[in-house]
Amino acid sequence: MHPYSLDLRTRVAAACQQPGAGKTAVARRFGVSRTFVQSLLRQQRETGSLAPKPARGGRARFLDAAAQAWLVAYVDQHVDVTLAELGTAWQASGGRPVGQTCLWQVLNEHRLRRKKKPARHGT
């Protein structure tokens, strides 16, 4: 989910400065949550900025770059391998057990599709 634009944040903060403006009414007017309005005003008070905070990142990758390179090379050599077979080969090579979803994500990032059935033409 993307952060709200700086323009919207500025308009919300300005609307809150109006006399008699309640946080709930401002939130309803701009289509944001009351919690967002509270957090925005707290951020402005503490930092003096309305800019969105930088992304904090996500979970660390389960497979490092070397493991991903091994998987891609293996798939290049064994074109017909299924995800289950790839997982078995990965474990046999000394890798830790991983799920098929993890394997699929690595292959998907490298645009290596695993469709096993041929396309069906209208009959």
Phi, psi and omega per residue, in radians:
M1 nan 2.381 -3.097
H2 -1.557 2.617 3.114
P3 -1.248 2.742 3.077
Y4 -1.126 2.616 -3.107
S5 -1.174 2.744 3.118
L6 -1.125 -0.569 3.111
D7 -1.074 -0.835 3.125
L8 -1.117 -0.745 3.140
R9 -1.056 -0.709 3.128
T10 -1.144 -0.758 3.141
R11 -1.151 -0.672 3.108
V12 -1.128 -0.791 3.141
A13 -1.118 -0.697 3.120
A14 -1.150 -0.682 3.132
A15 -1.148 -0.575 3.129
C16 -1.238 -0.404 -3.141
Q17 -1.376 -0.264 3.136
Q18 -1.144 2.514 3.138
P19 -1.136 2.332 3.100
G20 1.384 0.124 -3.129
A21 -1.455 2.098 3.084
G22 -1.584 2.662 -3.122
K23 -1.095 -0.669 -3.140
T24 -1.147 -0.750 -3.137
A25 -1.146 -0.707 3.117
V26 -1.143 -0.737 3.131
A27 -1.076 -0.763 3.133
R28 -1.133 -0.715 -3.110
R29 -1.080 -0.701 -3.081
F30 -1.714 -0.017 3.101
G31 1.249 0.596 3.087
V32 -2.118 3.009 3.140
S33 -1.463 2.743 3.097
R34 -1.130 -0.604 3.102
T35 -1.088 -0.684 3.098
F36 -1.071 -0.762 -3.138
V37 -1.083 -0.799 3.120
Q38 -1.055 -0.809 -3.122
S39 -1.126 -0.697 -3.139
L40 -1.101 -0.783 3.133
L41 -1.171 -0.642 3.086
R42 -1.129 -0.748 3.127
Q43 -1.100 -0.735 3.125
Q44 -1.116 -0.713 -3.135
R45 -1.165 -0.722 -3.056
E46 -1.435 -0.659 -3.056
T47 -1.943 -0.334 -3.090
G48 1.394 0.139 -3.098
S49 -2.173 2.580 3.050
L50 -1.843 -0.043 -3.094
A51 -1.103 2.545 3.107
P52 -1.123 2.589 3.109
K53 -1.242 2.635 3.111
P54 -1.144 2.674 3.124
A55 -1.080 2.458 -3.092
R56 -1.554 -0.094 -3.126
G57 1.561 3.135 -3.123
G58 -2.175 -2.791 3.108
R59 -1.144 2.623 3.067
A60 -1.193 2.605 -3.139
R61 -1.115 2.439 3.129
F62 -1.306 -0.632 3.116
L63 -1.943 2.271 3.140
D64 -1.345 3.117 -3.071
A65 -1.074 -0.661 -3.140
A66 -1.150 -0.706 3.121
A67 -1.162 -0.709 3.118
Q68 -1.127 -0.699 3.111
A69 -1.106 -0.689 3.110
W70 -1.084 -0.791 -3.131
L71 -1.079 -0.770 3.141
V72 -1.116 -0.757 3.121
A73 -1.120 -0.698 3.139
Y74 -1.105 -0.748 -3.141
V75 -1.174 -0.589 3.075
D76 -1.114 -0.602 -3.135
Q77 -1.449 -0.566 -3.096
H78 -2.091 1.446 -2.994
V79 -1.109 -0.572 -3.053
D80 -1.568 0.114 -3.053
V81 -1.161 2.418 3.054
T82 -1.565 2.964 3.125
L83 -1.116 -0.658 3.120
A84 -1.117 -0.779 3.117
E85 -1.144 -0.650 3.116
L86 -1.129 -0.702 3.095
G87 -1.118 -0.707 3.109
T88 -1.134 -0.757 3.131
A89 -1.136 -0.646 3.129
W90 -1.115 -0.778 3.129
Q91 -1.175 -0.661 -3.141
A92 -1.134 -0.474 3.141
S93 -1.449 -0.002 3.109
G94 1.820 0.079 3.120
G95 -1.396 2.731 3.128
R96 -1.335 2.703 -3.100
P97 -1.088 2.339 3.088
V98 -2.326 2.742 3.119
G99 -1.417 2.879 3.133
Q100 -1.148 -0.528 3.118
T101 -1.114 -0.713 3.111
C102 -1.085 -0.762 3.120
L103 -1.124 -0.767 -3.132
W104 -1.070 -0.703 -3.131
Q105 -1.089 -0.694 3.107
V106 -1.125 -0.816 -3.122
L107 -1.157 -0.658 3.140
N108 -1.134 -0.689 3.108
E109 -1.100 -0.513 3.126
H110 -1.690 0.183 3.109
R111 1.000 0.670 3.065
L112 -1.785 1.760 -3.053
R113 -1.447 2.568 -3.074
R114 -1.991 0.489 -3.141
K115 -1.165 2.156 -3.030
K116 -1.759 -0.294 -3.101
K117 -1.761 2.452 3.085
P118 -1.227 2.728 3.128
A119 -1.124 2.459 3.122
R120 -1.713 2.299 3.111
H121 -1.717 2.623 -3.102
G122 -0.928 2.314 -3.140
T123 -1.963 nan nan
